[in-house]
């Protein structure tokens, strides 16, 4: 039998050290997910799909002319589950605050209230997936909610340092927190 001596101990020590170290990106992600709490929306009942079932954080749009795509639900057949078809109008916010938008089905005005569906932190960007709190337009004479993905671009070192205040400041220059939901 072979001895599981020093090399195994060294490997275990390295693995333990690596698992106990969270990157700055991870700490920023945790802080943002706590601040921008996810909402749950109705997808199963076609008459009420898109309505908020469990409210999270409400954000107030600080810019005008922001696009949104119609909230859509898909179902493969009558026996399969229904899913939110994640089709968002994309809005990019560069490090200087310049906003670039892609076309959407609706245009949101300054002051529109949005809920958060998801937050993702990547090496050089933070992505907020949002849904309008109320219907914003009509499609085939049916009130429709809007979906927008906000992509905030950062220098990778800005997210690695874990400075949440800088990240939140950039986000909240475009999407302010509502004081009362």
N, C-alpha and C positions, 0 to 999 in steps of 0.2 A: 504494500500500500504506500502511496505517496503522501508526503506531508503537505498539508495545506498551510504552509508557513507564511513568511513575510509577503510574497506577491499577492496572496488573497487578502491579507490584512490591508495592504496598501490600496488595493482596488476598492475594498469596502469603505475605507476612509475617504477616498476621492469621490465615490458615489454619494456618500453622506454629505460631504461638503458641497457638492454641486446641487443636490436636492434641497439644501437648506438656503441656498442663495437665490433670491428672486431678482430678476432684472428690473431696471427702471421702468421698462415697458410694461412689465407685469404689475408693478405697483401703480402706475398711471391707469392701467386698465381696471384694476380693482377699485380705485378711487372714482373713476368715471362711471363705472357700473353702479356704484353706490349713490352717486349724485344724480345720474340720469336713469332712474328706475324704469324698467320695462313695463309696458302696459300689455294686457291681453285683449284681443278683439274677437268678436263673434265671427266664425266662419261656417258653422254647420247649418244654420237656419238662413235660407236665401232671403227671407223677408227682413231679417235684421243683420245680415252680414256687414261687417265693418264697424258695428257699434262697439263701444268699449265695454268689456266684461269686467276687467280688473284694472283700475286706473293706476298709472305710475306717474312719472314726472311729466308736467305740462310745460312746453316751451313756447315762447312768443317770438315769431319771426320778426327780425329787425331790418329786413331788406324787402323791397318791393320787386315784383316781377319774377318771382321764383317759381319754377315749374313743378308740377306734380302729375304723376300718371294715375289713371283710374285704378282703384283698388279692385283686384280680381281674385276670384276663387276658382280653382280647377278641381275636377273630379273625373277620374278615368272612366268610371261607369257607375251606375246607381248603387252598387254594393260597396264600392271603394270609398275610403275616407276623402273628405274635402281638404284642400290645402290652399293656403294663401300663395298665389302665384306672385313671387317676389320680383315684380317689375316696377322699379323706381325710376323717377326722373333724377338724373345725377346732377349735383351741384358741387363744383370743386372750388375750394377756398385756398388760394396759395399763401405762402408765408407772409406776403405783404398785404393780405386781406383782399386781393383781387378775386372777384367771383366770376367763374365761367359756368354757364349752364347749358344743358342739352334740352331739346324740345320735350314738352310734356303735353298731356291732354287738357290741363287746366293751368291757370296762372294764379299763384297765391300772392296776396297783397300783404304789405307790412301790417303786423298786428295779428296775423292768422295764428291760431292756436294749434300746436302740433303735440302729439304724444310720441314717446320713444318706443320703438319695437325692438331695437337691438343696438348695441354699441360694440364695435370691434376696434382694437388697437393693433396696428401693424408697425413694422420698423420705422416707417416714415410718414404714417398717416393715421388719423382717427376717423372712423366711419360711423355716422349716426344714421340709422334707418328710422324714418318717421312716417307718421300717418296723421292726417288731419283729424282734429278732435270732433269735427262735425262735417257733414257733407259739404262739398264746395262747388258742386255743379250737377248737371243732369246729363245722363247718357241714356238715350232711348226712353226719356221721360221718367227715369228712375234716379233718385238722388244718389250721388256717388261721392265716396271719400277719395282723397288723394294721397299718394305715397311719394316721398322724396328721400333720396340718399344724399346726405351731406358728407363730403370728403374733405377733411381739413389736413392739408399737407404741412409737414414739419421737416426740418433738418433732422436726420436720425439721432444725432447727439442730443437734441432737445427732448426727445422721448426717453432716451437712455438715462439721462440724468435724473429722471423721475420728478421733475418740477411740475406738479399738477396745476399750480396756480397759473402758469403760463399757458398751459393747454386749455384750461377752463376759460381763461380770459379770451383766447382766440375763438373758442366755440361760442361763448356768450356774447361776443360782439355781433354774431349773426343770429343766434338762438338764445334769447334771454330766458332765465327761469321765471315762471309765473309765480307770483307770491301767494296767490290763492288758486287752487286748481278748480 
